[in-house]
Amino acid sequence: MSGAVRVGVLDYGAANMVSITKALAAVGADVTAVAEPAGLTTVDAIVVPGVGAAGSAMDHLRERGLLQPLTEWVRDGRPCLGICLGYQILFDASAEGEVDTLGLLPGRTEMLVDAPTLPHIGWNSVNAVRAHPLFEGISDGSYFYFVHSYAPVPADDRLVVARTTHGRPFASAVAEGNVYGLQFHPEKSSHAGLQLLANYASLAAAGAA
Amino acid sequence: MLARRVIPCLDVDKGRVVKGTKFVNLTDEGDPAELAERYAREGADEIVFLDITAAHERRGTMLEVVRRAASRAFVPLTVGGGVRSVEEMRDVLRSGADKVSFNTAAVATPELLTACAARFGSQAVVCAIDARRLPLGDDGVQKWEVVTHGGRRATDLDVVAWAQRVVELGAGELLVTSMDRDGTHSGFDTELLAAIATRVRVPVIASGGAAGPDDFVAAVRDGKVDAVLAASIFHRRLHSIASVKQAMALAGLPVRPIEEGLA
């Protein structure tokens, strides 16, 4: 491979594209927006951003003909990072609107349990369950920025990389093979967030090499 | 546990950062995107831009400011001032902002908060409340009145009742400014803050009057707020975000430590 790793940000009308695009560019990735299936052929890795509700996110993906192509592209072993709602829809289904989601990871998205406030908004600490290259160079317990009311409950605890507590602990970061998910917004999480995106770009580059 | 936030505020007039006392005597203090980046690097948990440009002089300058800031400052950004419709809020969010703050527009058309919360979620809707102390009533109860137009216009609205109403309407956060203290460096009106913060379930941001780190501690401890906002003490480098956070941490308040690393 030559040059910067090519990261596609999935543009399906469900996210603030400016911040994630600029944050990836700031850590040296060659970033493009992927709004149609053909875009998947020009990138080494994908980021699925997202704000909003699971149902409308799935509708947007379907309308743009991205549902099947994206799923196949990721199942072929290429790196995929889901952020916030983009993390939640990687799982089988969501309690938010009782919808089926992408099914790339086993488990269901549920509303946060015993949360003192909903949505959970603000900087909260992310505590490692196991070491993972995604968190290379980031101190355990670092604060990241969250905005959400739901979070995935992985069917297999071995997926969980880190947990965060708001009421009860929930899985704030997961990884399985080439599929990664973060409940917080690295693009809004200052130094720690940029370090994490840089780590993802490195993992993607290693995968594409 | 959620960290208590320290938020520098940038008053922006025609694309430049300005600061005055009690909303007058404005002086130019720099480029908003550049300052936002500096603050993010120095540990700001969030940045608020208040657009004070007169309506007839606005031509999308604020959208350009937000776009430039969002390209360099990787922390949550809030924009206040001049947003009067769902469409205008959409444009601000698309430019890279995370929240929009409503003030005079919320008093004029409270339904706007509901419409924006329905479309973008209440987490993106902040209601700014400018409060002025009223003379102590015969019952000995301290009350405050909501004022608008930078403090020039009274509304007859009771601050606490208004705070509760805007939360019901859809505001997900309140930015409370004491017009008696703003720009005076005499400390936050913690009585005002606690009167609101103990009666609503959404986060409250304190604004108006910060002189030093101890005032931030008092706003959180006595005013019961989740976040503290200040402008000139940071712009003029009288105090750093680090020194404020250090004081808060020493007082036992949860804060996000300032990290070294990538810009």
Interface residues (C-beta under 8 A of the other chain):
Chain A: N16 V18 S19 K22 A23 A26 V27 V51 G52 T117 P119 H120 I121 G122 W123 N124 S125 G137 S139 S142 Y143 Y145 V147 T165 H166 E187 K188 S189 S190 H191 A192 G193 L194 Q195 A198
Chain B: M1 L2 A3 R5 A40 G43 D45 R67 A70 S71 R72 F74 V75 P76 L93 R94 S95 G96 A97 D98 G121 S122 Q123 G172 E173 R201 V202 P203 D226 R256 P257 E259 E260 G261 L262 A263
